[in-house]
Amino acid sequence: MKRKSRATPLEERLTYRCLLIANRTSRFLAPMLESHGLSVTTWRVVAVIGRYEPLSAKEAATHSSTDAFQISRAIDYLAKKKLIRRELDKNDKRRVQLVLTPSGQRLHDEISSAISRIEDELLAGLAQKSRELLLSALDDIEKRGQAMASSSLTWKDFARDR
């Protein structure tokens, strides 16, 4: 089945618009993160550990969609700052798990609270039903993106009309 696709204008592309929102929000947050000695990447690791702990470095990379090298550097930095600690998994002594320290948990809670207020402001113009619809649509898009990433498809499958 051959499908002719039209080129979507940049300002209408989902990925571009999500990136703009994420980058603008990150730039807005950067001074707060920097005041705590964090970068956007190190904050992302704290956020993921705070949400899913205990987890491995590989799981942190998966949850944050960040490459393993950056995650490794961030983990080393955060451990040095005593915001996270590495613990042996009780069920598998070969596995190291990451958890927040009490100071890491306090930092996580403080920054997460600020981000929630920022996101509330971003969504303030939407009715509750529109918010729910947006979150549901994002869930669906994320699932399709995960499925596509784990499929045998490559960028080449989309680079030509099918």
Secondary structure, 3 states (H helix, E strand, C coil): CCCCCCCCCHHHCHHHHHHHHHHHHHHHHHHHHHHCCCCHHHHHHHHHHHHHCCECHHHHHHHHCCCHHHHHHHHHHHHHCCCEEEEECCCCCCCEEEEECHHHHHHHHHHHHHHHHHHHHHHCCCCHHHHHHHHHHHHHHHHHHHHHHCCCCCHHHCCCCC
